[in-house]
Amino acid sequence: MRFVVFGASGGTGQELLRQGVSQGHEVTAFVRDPKTVTGGDRLSVVVGDALDSRAVALAVAGQAAVISALGSRSLGDATLLPESMTHILSTMRQHRVRRLIVLGAAGAFPGADKNLALPSRILLKVIEATFLRKPFQSQRAMQELVRMSDTDWTVVQPPRLLTVPAKGKYRVAEDALPAGGRQIARADVAAFMLEQLTSAEWVRKSPFVAW
Protein backbone atom coordinates (compact mmCIF):
# COMPACT_ATOMS: atom_id res chain seq x y z
CA MET A 1 0.00 0.00 0.00
CA ARG A 2 1.08 3.57 -0.64
CA PHE A 3 0.86 5.89 2.37
CA VAL A 4 2.39 9.04 3.86
CA VAL A 5 3.66 9.44 7.41
CA PHE A 6 3.44 12.87 9.04
CA GLY A 7 5.81 13.23 11.98
CA ALA A 8 8.15 10.78 10.28
CA SER A 9 11.26 12.08 12.02
CA GLY A 10 9.96 11.32 15.52
CA GLY A 11 10.50 8.12 17.44
CA THR A 12 7.24 6.46 16.44
CA GLY A 13 7.42 7.94 12.95
CA GLN A 14 10.83 6.36 12.36
CA GLU A 15 9.41 2.99 13.38
CA LEU A 16 6.48 3.44 11.00
CA LEU A 17 8.92 4.11 8.16
CA ARG A 18 11.19 1.20 8.99
CA GLN A 19 8.44 -1.35 9.47
CA GLY A 20 6.37 -0.04 6.58
CA VAL A 21 9.23 -0.39 4.11
CA SER A 22 10.16 -3.84 5.46
CA GLN A 23 6.56 -4.96 4.89
CA GLY A 24 6.75 -3.93 1.25
CA HIS A 25 4.69 -0.73 1.42
CA GLU A 26 5.44 2.38 -0.65
CA VAL A 27 6.08 4.94 2.09
CA THR A 28 6.37 8.72 1.91
CA ALA A 29 8.03 10.49 4.84
CA PHE A 30 6.88 14.06 5.51
CA VAL A 31 9.59 15.93 7.43
CA ARG A 32 10.81 19.48 8.03
CA ASP A 33 14.48 18.50 7.92
CA PRO A 34 15.49 16.14 5.10
CA LYS A 35 18.60 15.12 7.05
CA THR A 36 16.44 13.22 9.54
CA VAL A 37 15.32 10.65 6.96
CA THR A 38 17.20 8.84 4.23
CA GLY A 39 15.21 7.91 1.14
CA GLY A 40 15.68 4.70 -0.81
CA ASP A 41 13.79 1.79 -2.24
CA ARG A 42 10.10 2.11 -1.32
CA LEU A 43 10.78 5.27 0.72
CA SER A 44 10.38 8.79 -0.64
CA VAL A 45 10.72 12.06 1.23
CA VAL A 46 8.62 15.23 1.09
CA VAL A 47 10.10 18.21 2.89
CA GLY A 48 7.71 20.73 4.40
CA ASP A 49 5.90 22.03 7.45
CA ALA A 50 2.64 20.45 8.59
CA LEU A 51 1.25 23.97 9.00
CA ASP A 52 1.79 24.67 5.28
CA SER A 53 -1.32 23.51 3.42
CA ARG A 54 0.47 23.39 0.08
CA ALA A 55 3.22 21.13 1.41
CA VAL A 56 0.64 18.87 3.05
CA ALA A 57 -1.30 18.65 -0.23
CA LEU A 58 1.84 17.64 -2.10
CA ALA A 59 2.45 14.81 0.37
CA VAL A 60 -1.13 13.49 0.43
CA ALA A 61 -1.76 13.50 -3.32
CA GLY A 62 -1.68 9.97 -4.75
CA GLN A 63 -1.68 8.19 -1.39
CA ALA A 64 -4.00 5.36 -0.38
CA ALA A 65 -3.76 6.24 3.32
CA VAL A 66 -2.43 8.86 5.72
CA ILE A 67 -0.71 8.14 9.03
CA SER A 68 -0.06 10.94 11.51
CA ALA A 69 2.52 10.48 14.24
CA LEU A 70 2.81 14.21 14.86
CA GLY A 71 3.48 15.46 18.36
CA SER A 72 3.60 18.89 19.98
CA ARG A 73 6.82 20.75 19.33
CA SER A 74 7.07 21.99 22.92
CA LEU A 75 5.27 21.66 26.24
CA GLY A 76 3.72 25.07 25.60
CA ASP A 77 2.36 24.18 22.17
CA ALA A 78 -1.41 23.78 21.99
CA THR A 79 -1.90 24.55 18.30
CA LEU A 80 0.28 22.38 16.04
CA LEU A 81 -1.83 19.23 16.19
CA PRO A 82 -5.26 20.73 15.48
CA GLU A 83 -3.95 23.16 12.86
CA SER A 84 -1.96 20.51 11.00
CA MET A 85 -4.86 18.07 11.17
CA THR A 86 -7.12 20.71 9.62
CA HIS A 87 -4.79 20.81 6.61
CA ILE A 88 -4.50 17.02 6.44
CA LEU A 89 -8.26 16.48 6.53
CA SER A 90 -8.91 19.17 3.93
CA THR A 91 -6.35 17.68 1.58
CA MET A 92 -7.67 14.16 2.11
CA ARG A 93 -11.12 15.33 1.03
CA GLN A 94 -9.64 17.07 -1.97
CA HIS A 95 -7.76 13.98 -3.13
CA ARG A 96 -10.42 11.49 -1.99
CA VAL A 97 -8.13 9.68 0.44
CA ARG A 98 -10.27 8.03 3.10
CA ARG A 99 -8.04 5.99 5.43
CA LEU A 100 -6.51 7.94 8.32
CA ILE A 101 -4.56 6.47 11.23
CA VAL A 102 -3.51 8.83 14.02
CA LEU A 103 -1.20 8.51 17.01
CA GLY A 104 -3.10 9.81 20.03
CA ALA A 105 -2.31 9.89 23.74
CA ALA A 106 -4.30 7.92 26.29
CA GLY A 107 -3.57 10.35 29.10
CA ALA A 108 -5.40 13.18 27.35
CA PHE A 109 -8.81 11.76 28.21
CA PRO A 110 -10.61 11.35 31.55
CA GLY A 111 -11.51 7.74 32.23
CA ALA A 112 -8.67 6.28 30.16
CA ASP A 113 -6.93 5.30 33.41
CA LYS A 114 -9.91 3.65 35.10
CA ASN A 115 -8.29 0.19 34.95
CA LEU A 116 -4.98 1.35 36.43
CA ALA A 117 -3.93 1.21 40.07
CA LEU A 118 -4.66 4.24 42.23
CA PRO A 119 -1.04 5.54 42.34
CA SER A 120 -0.88 5.47 38.53
CA ARG A 121 -4.19 7.30 38.27
CA ILE A 122 -3.03 10.00 40.68
CA LEU A 123 0.26 10.45 38.82
CA LEU A 124 -1.53 10.75 35.49
CA LYS A 125 -3.86 13.42 36.84
CA VAL A 126 -0.91 15.42 38.16
CA ILE A 127 0.87 15.19 34.80
CA GLU A 128 -2.29 16.17 32.93
CA ALA A 129 -2.81 19.23 35.12
CA THR A 130 0.79 20.47 35.01
CA PHE A 131 3.51 20.14 32.38
CA LEU A 132 1.47 18.16 29.81
CA ARG A 133 -1.59 20.36 30.11
CA LYS A 134 -1.18 22.12 26.77
CA PRO A 135 -0.01 19.08 24.77
CA PHE A 136 -3.03 17.15 26.08
CA GLN A 137 -5.25 20.10 25.21
CA SER A 138 -3.80 19.97 21.71
CA GLN A 139 -4.47 16.24 21.51
CA ARG A 140 -8.10 16.63 22.48
CA ALA A 141 -8.66 19.37 19.91
CA MET A 142 -7.01 17.34 17.16
CA GLN A 143 -8.94 14.20 17.94
CA GLU A 144 -12.22 16.09 17.95
CA LEU A 145 -11.49 17.23 14.40
CA VAL A 146 -10.71 13.66 13.37
CA ARG A 147 -13.90 12.27 14.91
CA MET A 148 -16.02 14.91 13.19
CA SER A 149 -14.49 14.12 9.79
CA ASP A 150 -15.93 11.80 7.16
CA THR A 151 -12.68 9.81 6.91
CA ASP A 152 -12.25 6.17 7.86
CA TRP A 153 -10.22 7.12 10.89
CA THR A 154 -8.57 5.22 13.70
CA VAL A 155 -6.96 7.05 16.62
CA VAL A 156 -4.52 4.81 18.50
CA GLN A 157 -4.26 5.70 22.20
CA PRO A 158 -1.05 4.50 23.90
CA PRO A 159 0.22 5.26 27.42
CA ARG A 160 3.87 6.19 28.03
CA LEU A 161 5.95 5.45 24.92
CA LEU A 162 9.34 3.77 25.30
CA THR A 163 12.19 3.71 22.81
CA VAL A 164 13.06 0.06 23.40
CA PRO A 165 12.82 -3.11 21.29
CA ALA A 166 9.32 -4.35 20.54
CA LYS A 167 7.90 -7.25 22.52
CA GLY A 168 5.76 -8.26 19.57
CA LYS A 169 2.69 -8.55 21.76
CA TYR A 170 0.38 -6.08 23.44
CA ARG A 171 -3.18 -5.69 24.68
CA VAL A 172 -5.91 -3.64 23.04
CA ALA A 173 -9.08 -2.30 24.68
CA GLU A 174 -11.89 -0.13 23.38
CA ASP A 175 -12.80 2.24 26.21
CA ALA A 176 -9.72 2.57 28.45
CA LEU A 177 -6.17 1.36 28.94
CA PRO A 178 -5.93 -2.37 29.71
CA ALA A 179 -5.47 -3.18 33.41
CA GLY A 180 -1.94 -2.22 34.46
CA GLY A 181 -1.15 -0.90 30.98
CA ARG A 182 1.18 1.97 31.80
CA GLN A 183 3.67 1.79 28.92
CA ILE A 184 4.51 0.29 25.53
CA ALA A 185 7.33 0.37 23.00
CA ARG A 186 7.03 2.77 20.08
CA ALA A 187 7.86 -0.18 17.85
CA ASP A 188 4.81 -2.10 19.07
CA VAL A 189 2.56 0.93 18.61
CA ALA A 190 3.88 1.36 15.06
CA ALA A 191 3.19 -2.30 14.34
CA PHE A 192 -0.40 -1.93 15.53
CA MET A 193 -0.90 1.23 13.49
CA LEU A 194 0.37 -0.47 10.35
CA GLU A 195 -1.96 -3.42 10.92
CA GLN A 196 -4.88 -0.98 10.65
CA LEU A 197 -4.02 -0.26 7.02
CA THR A 198 -5.65 -3.54 6.02
CA SER A 199 -8.11 -4.02 8.87
CA ALA A 200 -11.58 -2.57 9.41
CA GLU A 201 -11.82 -3.71 13.04
CA TRP A 202 -11.02 -0.31 14.54
CA VAL A 203 -12.38 2.03 11.86
CA ARG A 204 -13.98 5.12 13.46
CA LYS A 205 -12.80 3.94 16.87
CA SER A 206 -10.06 4.89 19.33
CA PRO A 207 -8.40 1.71 20.60
CA PHE A 208 -6.17 1.85 23.68
CA VAL A 209 -3.02 -0.21 23.27
CA ALA A 210 -0.49 -1.12 25.99
CA TRP A 211 1.70 -3.94 27.28
Secondary structure as the mmCIF struct_conf table of DSSP 4:
data_model
#
loop_
_struct_conf.conf_type_id
_struct_conf.id
_struct_conf.beg_label_comp_id
_struct_conf.beg_label_asym_id
_struct_conf.beg_label_seq_id
_struct_conf.end_label_comp_id
_struct_conf.end_label_asym_id
_struct_conf.end_label_seq_id
STRN STRN1 ARG A 2 PHE A 6
TURN_TY1_P TURN_TY1_P1 GLY A 7 SER A 9
BEND BEND1 GLY A 10 GLY A 10
HELX_RH_AL_P HELX_RH_AL_P1 GLY A 11 SER A 22
TURN_TY1_P TURN_TY1_P2 GLN A 23 GLY A 24
STRN STRN2 GLU A 26 VAL A 31
BEND BEND2 ARG A 32 ARG A 32
HELX_RH_3T_P HELX_RH_3T_P1 PRO A 34 THR A 36
STRN STRN3 GLY A 40 GLY A 40
TURN_TY1_P TURN_TY1_P3 ASP A 41 ARG A 42
STRN STRN4 LEU A 43 VAL A 47
TURN_TY1_P TURN_TY1_P4 ALA A 50 LEU A 51
HELX_RH_AL_P HELX_RH_AL_P2 SER A 53 VAL A 60
TURN_TY1_P TURN_TY1_P5 ALA A 61 GLY A 62
BEND BEND3 ALA A 64 ALA A 64
STRN STRN5 ALA A 65 SER A 68
BEND BEND4 ARG A 73 SER A 74
TURN_TY1_P TURN_TY1_P6 LEU A 75 GLY A 76
BEND BEND5 THR A 79 THR A 79
HELX_RH_AL_P HELX_RH_AL_P3 LEU A 80 HIS A 95
TURN_TY1_P TURN_TY1_P7 ARG A 96 ARG A 96
STRN STRN6 ARG A 99 LEU A 103
HELX_RH_3T_P HELX_RH_3T_P2 ALA A 106 ALA A 108
BEND BEND6 PHE A 109 PHE A 109
TURN_TY1_P TURN_TY1_P8 PRO A 110 ASN A 115
BEND BEND7 LEU A 116 LEU A 116
HELX_RH_AL_P HELX_RH_AL_P4 LEU A 118 ALA A 129
TURN_TY1_P TURN_TY1_P9 THR A 130 LEU A 132
HELX_RH_AL_P HELX_RH_AL_P5 ARG A 133 MET A 148
BEND BEND8 SER A 149 THR A 151
STRN STRN7 ASP A 152 VAL A 156
STRN STRN8 GLN A 157 GLN A 157
BEND BEND9 PRO A 159 PRO A 159
STRN STRN9 ARG A 160 LEU A 162
BEND BEND10 VAL A 164 VAL A 164
BEND BEND11 GLY A 168 GLY A 168
STRN STRN10 ARG A 171 ALA A 173
BEND BEND12 GLU A 174 ALA A 176
HELX_LH_PP_P HELX_LH_PP_P1 LEU A 177 PRO A 178
TURN_TY1_P TURN_TY1_P10 ALA A 179 GLY A 180
STRN STRN11 GLN A 183 ALA A 185
HELX_RH_AL_P HELX_RH_AL_P6 ARG A 186 GLU A 195
HELX_RH_3T_P HELX_RH_3T_P3 GLN A 196 THR A 198
TURN_TY1_P TURN_TY1_P11 GLU A 201 ARG A 204
STRN STRN12 LYS A 205 LYS A 205
STRN STRN13 PHE A 208 ALA A 210
#
